[in-house]
Amino acid sequence: MPSHKRQEFNGGSSLDILALAAHRDDVEQTCGGTLLKMAERGYRTGILDLTQGEMGTRGTAEDREREAEDAARILKVAFRRALDIPDGRVENTWENRLKIVRVLREMRPRVLILPYWEGRHPDHYTASVLGYEAAFLAGLAKLAISHQPSAPISQVSGLRSQAEDCGSVEENLSPHRPLKIIYASLYRDVRPSFVVDITDQFEARFSGLMAYKSQYTDQQAGSGIFPEQAEIRARVESMARFYGMLGGVTYAEPFVQKEVGLVDDVMTIPVKSI
Ligand SMILES: [Zn+2]
């Protein structure tokens, strides 16, 4: 059974950056290097997985919980939680929006990283719209959200875990809307608005992905649909190098933002033109 642990570590409960994704290991694949880089700069980062991975060909939801915990430590995130939305059935419903609103109000991120809004997997693009609509709702002053989750929430990992005790935990569920939403676009062949240099984080980010041993260790189950580990390494590296090349660095992760970029000093705009 999924544990019902509460996990808050590094003290306090608010986050600077929260990355939301449909499945455990999506964040590791699309923006794990950026999260690690921000954590190394002193920002409090977190991951919200919408599902627990019970439909995966390899391993169980419990395997994935343990592996997600290991990956969270490698990426130095201060918070990780998995909601109980069914794997393979991420739907943009009022109930699911409210589950995310609760987390946004609780963790109060300034920056929200969502999956890109188009993709092959319905869970991915639905998670994008669901996350956006939840971020909007989270800021509505008249939308009341109770402390107590209406459905079980599994929370994994942490440098300091403690048993859940909602009665004694002060949670501030007043309205909150992230200032900035950026879309992790690695799963989709679109031109990014910007890339984040993860040259120094690339190896750790790859280790974070490989923490999902039930998924990525070479094995019989699913061998027809899963590439071998050496091939995964080559693909991950090729993608990071491609986006790195666009930014003039070795490895990078791509993002799309819907807003225009604002520049104060044109002398400091990075990336060579010619
Ligand atoms: Zn996924």
Residues whose N, C-alpha, C, O or C-beta is under 5 A from the ligand:
A	BS01	ZN	A22 H23 D26
